[in-house]
Amino acid sequence: MNFSFSCACLCVLLLSSIARADDRPNIVVIMLDDLGYSDLGCYGGEIQTPNIDSLAQNGLRFTSFYNCARCCPTRAALLTGLYPHQVGLIRNGRSLTRNGVTIAEALGQAGYQTAMAGKWHLSQTNPIDDRQKQLDWLNHQADFDRPFAPLDTYPAKRGFQRHFGPVWGVVNYFDPFSLVDGTEIVKEVPDDFYMTDAITDKAVDYIEAMSKKDAPFFLYVAHTAPHWPLHAKPEDIAKYEKTYVEGWQKLRDERYARMIEMGLIDPQTYPKPQLQGEGPDWQAMDDEHRKHMAQLMAVHAAMVDCVDQGIGRIVETLKATNRMDNTLILIMADNGASPERYLNPGFDRPNKTRDGHKIQYEGVFNPGSETTWGYIGSYWANAANTPFRYWKAQSFEGGTHTPMIAHWPGGLKTRPGSLTDQPGHVMDVMPTCLEIAGAKYPKTYAEHDITPLEGKSLSAILRDEKRAGHDQLFFEHEGGKAVIADGWKLVQPKQNGKWELYHLAADRTETMNVAGDHPERLQQMKTNWQTWFDRVKPAN
């Protein structure tokens, strides 16, 4: 054998291998928190989201994409490609277990740079036993020299080479609790700090830093917005001062009509359900309360608007670093809009600001500032989830349905602005990332056996092909249950435990419960759900 020739061949092979690796796409996954299904302009909303809309106009929108109905479960499924129950998230506030790998861990092994800006919410959140000490901790009035959760559960210990953001799930947007940079506590923030902008700033910094190297990158941008408390900058709120003064029914009607006009829905298969909520309807309130409720929704809109502004900055940075064409961007939400109204401080809700000002949780007030913790409530949440029923934490479509946008100039083969009704699920993101990165899903990682993937790659859909998707999709969160199969959906509401059956192929908005007409189908789907749950639920 000619030794010099062999070495030369080997060098060529190595260089060509490196070149191919350098050509692998960057991946940016952007998650919004408690976003209404139709909040975005490209999904029928009135909120100003021109940057997201532009990505949709030049990309692909999914109209049958699912999450896990709440923050922690969705994030667990997204990052691991498994059902949340399989990796410790049978309920909120637990740590992601080691029998699954994160996208960051899997792609890091394949030579990707990895970074995360934003909310984690996948670590055990243990409060202090003493309530006053807990409040002092939340209020930044005391430093108990303790981590916010076990350090080995932080993003920096789960494959992310860079991370900035809150470990817990709820934040004061102007002075957040549980903020970390890597594993270091960020004890103070600038006077002009705003959480959404800070997440964007870090995402931009990370792109600029990672773009200086040849290796591709995976960036997870996990926004806290528009999750309560309703905190926004005055200039953003001002844009929506008059937008919601005619109430939630008007909003729902206008969004529904716009979605039909845009071709997002067919009124024959998406009949408009009755608006649902708790408390007095719009006309039953006096002028003062109507004004207050309109202001609450205005702040929600302002928070979404600010996220969109940040996505515009991320896009401009990708262009400036010549990374845009070969970057897959995915935008989605962790669940539907939220009806939650917590009217007392405690656990993750402070009662005072850092400088001692009391925080107002209830009553009629001008929302948006650090001293008010407002919530949109159930009527606005249902309207924000048009055309669907219900909201966050329920397994109805309004809880589990998310907008999902894919944009990838160098790799997407669908016609710009296309819609796809092929179903997908957040757990499909992991295998999609693996496939387009040419990475393998490990059987073991860090001396732990790894549970086989449940998700299925979306790559065929991105290539404008029909994919072999999931035969069935299952849902469970704190008593809300569902299974989707063959165009049918069996769902059990959290509030009464009675199974309901809907023919989604003809009734996507779940308006006609046909459980009494199909007892055999109901029983078979119920059995299938139980078999699945017995398989994925933790042993203890």
Order of alpha helices (4+ residues) and beta strands (2+ residues): alpha-beta-alpha-beta-beta-alpha-alpha-beta-alpha-beta-beta-beta-alpha-beta-alpha-alpha-alpha-beta-alpha-alpha-beta-beta-beta-alpha-beta-beta-alpha-beta-beta-beta-beta-alpha
